Amino acid sequence: MGITDHDAENRWLTANIGEEVQGAIEVETSMGFRTAIKLYPKAVAWPVFFSLGVIMTGFDPQIMGNLYGVPKFQEDFGYLYKGKMIISAAWQSGLSMGSPIGQVVGALAASYPMEWFGRKWTFLTCVILTAGCVFIQFFARSLPVLLVGELLGGLVLGCYAVIAPAYASEVCPVALRGVLTAYINMCFVIGQFIANGIAAATHGLNTHWAYSIPFSIQWGLGQPLSSQAMIIETDRLEQEMEAGTTYWDCFKRVNLRRTEIAIGVYTIQVFSGIYLIGYSTYFFTLCHNASLLLKEKKGGNVCT
């Protein structure tokens, strides 16, 4: 077959594939929510499953902020000031921003292994690395070591925040994408809610378990992920769709609106004051109103 015939065949295939894709999009767009769930149960289950990692992403920064008001944590990691053990403001800021900073870097870096090795192996690697980072946090007995654990943990947690929306937007039918991407956002709040409940249950302990238990809960959250990660099937088309793409493509005219919407959604969430809520534990402790603390924080997370 000559070059001309080969080019003609490629054009014919491209035209026919384009028509099939357009037809599939029209069918999915006209499909109802319940119908889509019945027809594509596995396509719904996988994004929901991947979103479990996002719960961990919301849990880690929140539990760190809660620990500043825990007496045993203050005793083991703080210093004496006016007759009380406290964590300095500088260390509070450093520890609170350790995980978020790591998440930013991890989210940007996650795209490369996802493209090279696929989502399955990237996700599995993140699960294993998360367990290792929790070891650092669990056995840390000094603020510098704890900060290292938060930074490294944040690097991995940032990957979860990228993988979950990718599955929701690429694998799910059009009728379900909006709901499942919104569910991913809700997982952040679920993680924060769990963190507040765990902190309220353990803050009165007089041993290191007052802060060790909250850290160890992350192993429990990661267990469902590790038990299922090996059976995840990566969609064959995802690498074909991403072949030859770069970050610059996100800012081209055809994709610019999508990029603006994605940035806006995540920016609004952060600007609502999520990372300031963690300081309320220490604030209410200083106000000697610990009984009001849990009610206020739970209510704040629900409203957020």
C-alpha positions as CSV (number, residue, x, y, z in Angstrom):
1,M,0.0,0.0,0.0
2,G,1.4,3.4,-1.0
3,I,1.8,6.5,1.2
4,T,-1.3,8.1,-0.4
5,D,-3.5,5.1,0.2
6,H,-2.2,4.9,3.8
7,D,-3.1,8.6,4.4
8,A,-6.5,8.1,2.9
9,E,-7.1,5.1,5.2
10,N,-6.1,7.1,8.2
11,R,-8.4,10.0,7.3
12,W,-11.3,7.5,6.8
13,L,-10.6,5.9,10.2
14,T,-10.4,9.3,11.9
15,A,-13.7,10.5,10.4
16,N,-15.5,7.3,11.3
17,I,-14.1,7.2,14.9
18,G,-15.1,10.9,15.3
19,E,-18.7,10.1,14.3
20,E,-18.8,7.2,16.7
21,V,-17.5,9.3,19.5
22,Q,-19.9,12.1,18.8
23,G,-22.8,9.6,18.7
24,A,-21.7,8.1,22.1
25,I,-21.5,11.6,23.6
26,E,-25.0,12.4,22.4
27,V,-26.3,9.1,23.9
28,E,-24.6,9.7,27.3
29,T,-25.7,13.3,27.4
30,S,-29.4,12.4,26.9
31,M,-29.1,9.6,29.5
32,G,-30.7,10.1,32.9
33,F,-28.8,9.8,36.2
34,R,-30.5,6.5,37.4
35,T,-30.2,5.0,33.9
36,A,-26.4,5.8,33.8
37,I,-25.9,4.1,37.2
38,K,-27.7,1.0,36.1
39,L,-25.8,0.7,32.8
40,Y,-22.4,1.6,34.2
41,P,-22.1,0.4,37.8
42,K,-18.4,-0.3,37.6
43,A,-17.7,3.1,36.0
44,V,-19.3,4.6,39.1
45,A,-17.7,2.3,41.6
46,W,-14.0,3.0,40.6
47,P,-14.1,6.8,41.0
48,V,-15.9,6.3,44.3
49,F,-13.2,3.8,45.4
50,F,-10.4,6.1,44.3
51,S,-12.0,8.9,46.3
52,L,-11.1,7.1,49.5
53,G,-7.6,8.5,49.1
54,V,-9.1,12.0,49.1
55,I,-10.6,11.3,52.5
56,M,-7.0,10.8,53.7
57,T,-6.0,14.0,52.0
58,G,-8.6,15.9,54.1
59,F,-7.8,14.0,57.3
60,D,-4.1,14.6,57.6
61,P,-3.9,18.4,57.7
62,Q,-7.0,18.6,59.9
63,I,-5.7,16.2,62.6
64,M,-2.4,18.1,62.7
65,G,-4.2,21.3,63.6
66,N,-6.3,19.5,66.3
67,L,-3.3,18.3,68.1
68,Y,-2.0,21.7,69.1
69,G,-4.6,21.8,71.9
70,V,-4.0,18.2,73.1
71,P,-2.3,18.4,76.6
72,K,-0.1,15.4,76.0
73,F,1.0,16.6,72.6
74,Q,1.9,20.0,74.2
75,E,3.8,18.2,76.9
76,D,5.9,16.0,74.6
77,F,6.5,18.5,71.8
78,G,6.1,21.9,73.4
79,Y,8.0,24.1,75.8
80,L,7.2,25.8,79.1
81,Y,5.8,29.4,78.8
82,K,4.2,31.2,81.7
83,G,3.6,27.9,83.6
84,K,2.0,26.1,80.6
85,M,3.4,23.8,77.9
86,I,2.7,25.2,74.4
87,I,3.6,24.8,70.8
88,S,5.2,27.9,69.4
89,A,3.4,29.9,66.7
90,A,6.2,29.3,64.3
91,W,6.1,25.5,64.7
92,Q,2.3,25.6,64.5
93,S,2.5,27.4,61.1
94,G,5.2,25.1,59.9
95,L,3.4,21.9,60.8
96,S,0.1,23.1,59.5
97,M,1.6,24.1,56.1
98,G,3.8,21.0,55.8
99,S,1.1,18.8,54.4
100,P,-0.6,21.4,52.1
101,I,2.8,22.4,50.6
102,G,3.6,18.8,50.0
103,Q,0.2,18.3,48.4
104,V,0.8,21.1,45.9
105,V,4.1,19.6,44.8
106,G,2.7,16.1,44.8
107,A,-0.3,17.1,42.7
108,L,1.9,18.8,40.1
109,A,4.3,15.9,40.0
110,A,1.6,13.1,39.9
111,S,0.8,13.7,36.2
112,Y,4.2,12.3,35.1
113,P,4.0,8.8,36.7
114,M,0.3,8.6,35.8
115,E,1.3,9.1,32.2
116,W,4.4,6.8,32.3
117,F,3.0,3.9,34.3
118,G,-0.8,4.4,34.3
119,R,-3.2,5.2,37.2
120,K,-3.2,1.7,38.5
121,W,0.5,1.5,39.4
122,T,0.7,5.2,40.5
123,F,-2.2,4.7,42.8
124,L,-0.7,1.4,44.3
125,T,2.6,3.1,44.8
126,C,0.9,6.0,46.6
127,V,-0.8,3.6,49.0
128,I,2.5,2.0,49.9
129,L,4.2,5.3,50.3
130,T,1.4,6.6,52.5
131,A,1.8,3.7,54.9
132,G,5.5,4.5,55.1
133,C,5.0,8.2,55.8
134,V,2.5,7.4,58.5
135,F,5.3,5.5,60.2
136,I,7.3,8.7,60.4
137,Q,4.4,10.6,62.0
138,F,3.5,7.8,64.3
139,F,7.0,7.3,65.8
140,A,8.0,11.0,65.7
141,R,9.0,12.4,69.1
142,S,10.4,15.7,67.9
143,L,8.9,18.6,65.9
144,P,11.5,18.4,63.1
145,V,10.8,14.7,62.5
146,L,7.1,15.3,62.6
147,L,7.5,18.1,60.0
148,V,9.4,15.8,57.7
149,G,6.6,13.2,58.0
150,E,4.0,15.9,57.2
151,L,5.9,17.1,54.1
152,L,6.5,13.6,52.7
153,G,3.0,12.6,53.5
154,G,1.6,15.6,51.8
155,L,3.6,14.8,48.6
156,V,1.8,11.4,48.4
157,L,-1.6,12.8,49.4
158,G,-1.5,15.3,46.7
159,C,-1.5,12.5,44.1
160,Y,-4.8,11.2,45.4
161,A,-6.4,14.6,44.8
162,V,-5.3,14.3,41.1
163,I,-6.1,10.6,40.4
164,A,-9.6,10.7,41.7
165,P,-10.9,13.6,39.6
166,A,-9.1,12.1,36.6
167,Y,-11.1,8.9,36.9
168,A,-14.4,10.7,37.5
169,S,-13.9,12.9,34.4
170,E,-12.5,10.2,32.0
171,V,-14.1,6.9,33.0
172,C,-17.6,8.0,34.0
173,P,-20.6,8.7,31.7
174,V,-21.3,12.3,31.1
175,A,-24.5,12.2,33.1
176,L,-22.5,11.1,36.2
177,R,-19.4,13.2,36.0
178,G,-20.8,16.3,37.8
179,V,-22.1,14.2,40.7
180,L,-19.0,12.2,41.1
181,T,-16.6,15.1,40.9
182,A,-18.8,16.9,43.6
183,Y,-18.5,13.7,45.7
184,I,-14.7,14.0,45.5
185,N,-15.0,17.5,46.9
186,M,-17.2,16.1,49.7
187,C,-14.5,13.5,50.6
188,F,-12.3,16.3,51.7
189,V,-14.9,17.3,54.3
190,I,-15.5,13.7,55.3
191,G,-11.8,13.4,56.1
192,Q,-11.9,16.6,58.2
193,F,-15.0,15.4,60.0
194,I,-13.4,12.1,60.9
195,A,-10.3,13.9,62.1
196,N,-12.4,16.0,64.5
197,G,-14.2,13.0,65.9
198,I,-11.0,11.1,66.5
199,A,-9.3,14.1,68.1
200,A,-12.3,14.6,70.4
201,A,-12.2,11.0,71.5
202,T,-8.5,10.9,72.3
203,H,-7.5,14.4,73.5
204,G,-8.0,13.5,77.1
205,L,-5.6,10.5,77.1
206,N,-2.5,10.9,79.4
207,T,-0.2,8.9,77.2
208,H,1.4,9.3,73.8
209,W,-1.7,7.5,72.4
210,A,-3.5,10.9,72.6
211,Y,-1.7,11.8,69.4
212,S,-0.4,8.4,68.2
213,I,-4.0,7.0,67.7
214,P,-5.0,9.9,65.4
215,F,-1.9,9.3,63.2
216,S,-2.5,5.5,63.2
217,I,-6.0,5.9,61.9
218,Q,-4.5,6.7,58.6
219,W,-3.3,3.1,58.3
220,G,-6.9,2.1,58.8
221,L,-8.1,4.5,56.1
222,G,-5.5,3.2,53.7
223,Q,-6.3,-0.5,54.3
224,P,-9.3,-0.7,51.9
225,L,-7.1,0.9,49.2
226,S,-4.3,-1.5,49.5
227,S,-6.6,-4.5,49.5
228,Q,-8.2,-3.5,46.3
229,A,-5.5,-1.7,44.4
230,M,-4.0,-4.8,42.7
231,I,-7.3,-5.7,41.0
232,I,-7.9,-2.3,39.4
233,E,-7.9,-2.3,35.6
234,T,-6.5,0.7,33.9
235,D,-8.5,1.9,30.9
236,R,-6.5,1.2,27.8
237,L,-7.7,4.4,26.1
238,E,-6.4,6.8,28.8
239,Q,-2.8,6.7,27.5
240,E,-4.0,7.1,23.9
241,M,-6.0,10.2,24.9
242,E,-3.0,11.7,26.7
243,A,-0.3,10.9,24.1
244,G,1.6,14.0,23.2
245,T,-0.2,16.3,25.6
246,T,1.6,18.9,27.8
247,Y,0.7,21.3,30.5
248,W,0.6,24.0,27.9
249,D,-2.4,22.3,26.3
250,C,-4.5,23.1,29.4
251,F,-4.2,26.8,28.6
252,K,-5.0,26.6,24.9
253,R,-8.3,28.1,23.8
254,V,-10.1,24.8,23.4
255,N,-9.2,23.7,27.0
256,L,-8.9,27.1,28.7
257,R,-12.5,27.2,30.1
258,R,-12.1,23.7,31.6
259,T,-8.9,24.8,33.2
260,E,-10.5,27.9,34.7
261,I,-13.4,25.9,36.1
262,A,-11.1,23.3,37.7
263,I,-8.9,25.9,39.3
264,G,-11.9,27.9,40.5
265,V,-13.5,25.0,42.2
266,Y,-10.5,24.0,44.2
267,T,-9.6,27.7,44.9
268,I,-13.0,28.4,46.4
269,Q,-12.7,25.4,48.7
270,V,-9.4,26.7,50.1
271,F,-10.6,30.3,50.4
272,S,-13.5,29.2,52.5
273,G,-11.0,28.8,55.4
274,I,-10.5,25.1,55.6
275,Y,-7.0,25.3,56.9
276,L,-7.9,27.9,59.5
277,I,-10.5,25.6,61.1
278,G,-7.7,23.5,62.6
279,Y,-6.5,26.4,64.8
280,S,-9.9,26.5,66.5
281,T,-8.8,23.6,68.7
282,Y,-6.0,25.6,70.2
283,F,-8.2,28.8,70.3
284,F,-11.0,27.2,72.4
285,T,-8.4,25.5,74.6
286,L,-7.0,28.9,75.5
287,C,-10.5,30.2,76.1
288,H,-11.0,27.2,78.5
289,N,-14.1,26.1,76.6
290,A,-13.1,22.7,75.4
291,S,-16.6,21.4,75.7
292,L,-17.7,23.8,73.0
293,L,-14.9,22.9,70.7
294,L,-16.2,19.7,69.2
295,K,-19.7,21.1,68.6
296,E,-18.3,24.2,66.9
297,K,-15.9,22.3,64.7
298,K,-18.4,19.6,63.6
299,G,-20.9,22.3,62.7
300,G,-18.3,24.3,60.8
301,N,-17.3,21.2,58.7
302,V,-20.9,20.4,57.9
303,C,-21.6,24.0,56.8
304,T,-18.4,24.1,54.7
